[in-house]
């Protein structure tokens, strides 16, 4: 088969695909050129940068394309239903990056608790702000509320319990037996909002507005920390910035943004925001696992 890889892929997985006899082309296409290019490939492998929308699918119809693979968890950069209605399958690699994203969420929790981002920044400016940043808090004994209790949320919950946090979770889908298995109870959203010292979002993008908006922030504890490594639109950025400035929210850890690359400088430059440029799955280990899953998907065709 001819396989197009638009956003990069682990080198060992690329080598495996070529050893299996496939022709692999590594090239990024702008949206207006992607659809026509897809006609000449059986499979396209994308990450988050490449968007495969109805316009590209329309251009690809009648060509060779039979499968779109998203290297990662979310598939909101692909018009999945439209692709499938036109005979093009869509697959992803949901297991490969869960640990990496969960660990980044935990890192942002530590950063929010101990001023790691702003304290490091001021030191690089030649300042010694020991007094200003000497009022950190411990994670042990605090309550973590996880919004979206799939693989990533479960990994984070296990780590948080290991350092002595109380963990609760909200999800519209309840996995049978998971509460007893992990010792983490499901609660309703309002209870999670009112009880949690830290809230970490791990849900897919949803229609109908942000999961964390001004109304829900108003139901949270004063001094709560909000972590988002899921999708930028899950948190209302204007509401979050207002809550940071008022002190309702102590700090935020953000890896995702409504616009990417991020354009909301007032938010990502805020001294109480720990920010990273959508690197949740960007570990050596996750990339190898993603590559291995992609190879297995293609083997099964």
C-alpha positions in Angstrom: 0.0 0.0 0.0 0.9 3.7 -0.3 0.9 5.3 3.1 1.0 9.1 3.7 2.4 10.3 7.1 1.7 14.0 7.4 2.7 14.9 11.0 5.7 12.6 11.7 6.0 9.2 13.2 8.4 7.1 15.2 11.3 6.0 13.0 11.2 2.4 14.0 7.6 2.2 13.0 8.3 3.8 9.7 11.1 1.2 9.1 8.7 -1.6 10.0 6.1 -0.4 7.5 8.7 -0.3 4.8 10.0 -3.7 5.7 6.4 -5.0 5.3 6.6 -3.8 1.7 4.6 -0.6 1.9 5.6 2.7 0.3 5.7 5.4 3.0 5.7 9.1 2.1 6.4 11.6 4.9 5.0 15.0 3.8 2.7 17.6 5.3 0.1 19.1 3.0 -1.8 22.4 3.5 -5.6 21.9 3.7 -6.2 23.1 0.2 -3.8 20.5 -1.3 -4.4 17.6 1.1 -7.6 16.3 -0.4 -6.2 15.9 -3.9 -3.1 14.3 -2.5 -5.1 11.7 -0.6 -6.5 10.2 -3.8 -3.1 8.6 -4.4 -2.8 6.9 -1.0 -4.4 3.9 0.6 -3.8 5.1 4.2 -3.1 8.5 5.8 -1.6 8.8 9.2 -2.1 12.1 11.0 -1.5 13.6 14.4 -3.2 16.9 15.6 -1.8 19.3 13.1 -3.4 17.8 10.0 -7.2 18.3 9.7 -9.2 15.9 7.5 -12.5 17.6 7.0 -15.4 17.0 4.6 -13.8 19.2 2.0 -10.7 17.0 1.9 -12.8 13.8 2.0 -14.9 15.0 -0.9 -11.7 15.6 -3.0 -10.4 12.2 -2.0 -13.6 10.3 -3.0 -13.1 8.0 -5.9 -9.4 7.6 -5.2 -7.4 5.0 -3.3 -8.0 6.2 0.3 -9.5 3.5 2.5 -8.2 4.4 6.0 -7.4 7.4 8.1 -5.3 6.7 11.3 -5.1 9.3 14.0 -1.9 8.8 16.0 -3.3 9.7 19.4 -6.5 9.6 21.4 -8.8 12.4 20.1 -10.2 12.3 16.6 -11.9 15.7 16.6 -9.5 16.9 13.8 -11.2 14.3 11.5 -14.8 14.4 10.3 -15.2 10.8 11.3 -18.9 10.2 10.5 -18.6 11.8 7.1 -15.5 9.7 6.3 -17.2 6.5 7.3 -20.4 7.4 5.3 -18.1 7.6 2.3 -16.4 4.3 2.8 -13.3 5.5 4.6 -12.5 3.9 7.9 -11.1 5.9 10.8 -8.9 4.4 13.6 -6.9 5.9 16.4 -4.4 4.7 19.1 -6.2 5.3 22.4 -3.9 3.3 24.6 -0.5 4.5 23.5 -0.2 8.0 25.1 -2.4 7.7 28.2 0.4 7.4 30.7 2.3 10.3 29.1 -0.7 12.7 29.2 -1.5 11.7 32.8 2.1 12.4 33.9 2.0 15.8 32.3 -1.3 16.6 34.1 0.4 15.6 37.3 3.4 17.8 36.5 1.1 20.7 36.0 -0.5 20.0 39.4 2.9 20.2 41.1 3.7 23.4 39.1 0.5 25.0 40.3 1.0 23.9 43.9 4.6 25.2 44.1 4.9 28.1 41.7 7.4 26.2 39.6 6.7 28.0 36.3 6.8 31.6 37.6 9.5 31.0 40.1 11.8 29.5 37.5 11.0 32.4 35.1 11.9 35.1 37.7 15.2 33.3 38.5 16.1 33.5 34.8 15.5 37.2 35.1 18.2 37.3 37.9 15.7 37.6 40.7 15.6 35.7 44.0 11.9 35.7 45.0 12.0 33.2 47.8 9.6 35.1 50.0 7.0 35.6 47.2 6.9 31.9 46.3 7.3 30.5 49.8 3.6 29.8 50.3 3.2 26.7 48.3 0.8 23.9 49.1 1.1 20.1 49.3 -0.8 17.7 47.1 -1.0 15.1 49.8 -4.4 15.3 51.6 -6.0 17.4 48.8 -9.0 16.3 46.7 -8.5 15.8 43.0 -11.6 15.8 40.8 -11.2 14.1 37.4 -13.6 15.2 34.7 -13.6 12.4 32.1 -12.6 9.0 33.6 -11.2 7.1 30.6 -7.7 5.7 30.3 -5.9 9.0 30.9 -8.1 9.9 33.9 -7.6 6.5 35.4 -3.8 6.7 35.1 -3.8 10.1 36.7 -6.1 8.9 39.5 -3.8 6.0 40.4 -0.8 8.4 40.6 -2.7 10.9 42.6 -3.8 8.2 45.1 -0.2 7.0 45.4 0.9 10.4 46.7 -1.9 10.6 49.2 -4.6 12.6 47.4 -8.3 11.8 47.7 -9.7 11.2 44.2 -13.2 11.5 42.8 -14.4 11.3 39.2 -17.2 12.4 36.9 -18.1 10.8 33.6 -21.3 10.4 31.7 -20.3 6.8 31.1 -19.7 4.5 34.1 -17.3 1.7 33.6 -18.6 -1.4 35.5 -16.3 -2.4 38.4 -13.8 0.4 38.0 -14.7 2.1 41.3 -13.9 -1.0 43.3 -10.9 -1.8 41.2 -9.2 1.6 41.6 -10.9 2.8 44.8 -12.1 6.0 43.0 -15.8 6.8 43.3 -17.9 8.4 40.6 -19.8 11.5 41.7 -22.1 14.0 40.1 -20.5 17.1 38.5 -21.7 19.6 41.1 -20.3 17.5 43.9 -17.0 17.2 42.1 -16.9 21.0 41.6 -17.7 21.8 45.3 -15.3 19.2 46.8 -12.2 19.4 44.7 -9.0 21.3 45.4 -7.6 20.3 42.0 -9.8 19.7 38.9 -8.2 17.9 35.9 -10.1 17.7 32.6 -9.7 14.5 30.5 -12.8 14.5 28.3 -13.1 14.8 24.5 -14.3 18.0 23.0 -18.1 18.4 23.4 -20.8 20.3 21.6 -22.7 23.0 23.4 -19.9 24.9 25.0 -17.1 24.5 27.5 -17.3 21.9 30.2 -15.6 24.4 32.6 -17.4 27.7 32.2 -18.1 30.7 34.4 -21.1 29.1 36.1 -19.2 25.9 37.0 -16.1 27.9 38.2 -18.5 29.7 40.5 -19.4 26.4 42.1 -15.8 25.5 42.8 -13.8 26.1 46.0 -12.0 29.3 46.4 -8.3 28.7 45.5 -9.0 25.7 43.2 -6.4 24.7 40.6 -7.6 23.7 37.1 -5.7 21.5 34.8 -6.5 20.9 31.2 -4.6 18.5 29.0 -7.6 17.4 26.9 -9.0 19.9 24.4 -8.7 23.7 24.6 -12.4 24.3 24.0 -13.3 22.3 27.2 -12.3 25.3 29.3 -13.7 28.8 28.7 -10.5 30.8 28.5 -12.2 34.2 29.3 -13.9 32.8 32.4 -10.6 31.1 33.5 -8.6 34.3 33.1 -11.2 36.3 35.0 -11.2 33.7 37.9 -7.4 33.8 38.0 -7.3 37.6 38.2 -10.0 37.5 41.0 -8.2 34.8 42.9 -11.2 32.4 42.7 -8.8 30.1 40.9 -5.4 29.8 42.5 -3.6 28.5 39.4 -4.1 26.7 36.1 -2.0 24.1 34.2 -2.7 24.2 30.5 -1.4 22.1 27.6 -4.2 22.8 25.2 -5.8 26.0 24.0 -8.9 27.2 22.1 -6.6 28.3 19.2 -3.4 26.5 18.5 -0.7 27.8 18.3 -2.0 29.7 21.3 -3.1 33.3 20.7 -4.5 34.2 24.2 -1.3 35.9 25.5 -3.1 37.3 28.5 -3.9 33.7 29.7 -0.7 31.9 28.9 1.4 34.8 30.2 -0.4 35.0 33.5 2.0 34.4 36.4 -0.2 31.7 37.9 -0.5 29.7 34.7 1.8 26.7 34.0 1.7 26.3 30.3 3.1 23.9 27.7 2.5 23.8 23.9 0.3 20.7 23.5 3.0 18.2 24.4 0.9 15.7 26.4 1.8 12.7 24.2 5.2 13.9 23.2 7.4 11.4 25.0 9.8 8.9 23.5 7.9 6.0 25.0 4.5 7.3 23.8 5.7 7.8 20.3 7.1 4.3 20.1 3.8 2.9 21.4 1.8 5.0 19.0 4.0 3.8 16.1 3.6 0.2 17.2 -0.2 0.5 17.3 -0.3 2.1 13.9 1.8 -0.7 12.4 -0.7 -3.3 14.0 -3.7 -1.4 12.6 -2.1 -1.5 9.1 -1.1 -5.2 9.4 -4.7 -6.0 10.1 -6.0 -4.5 6.9 
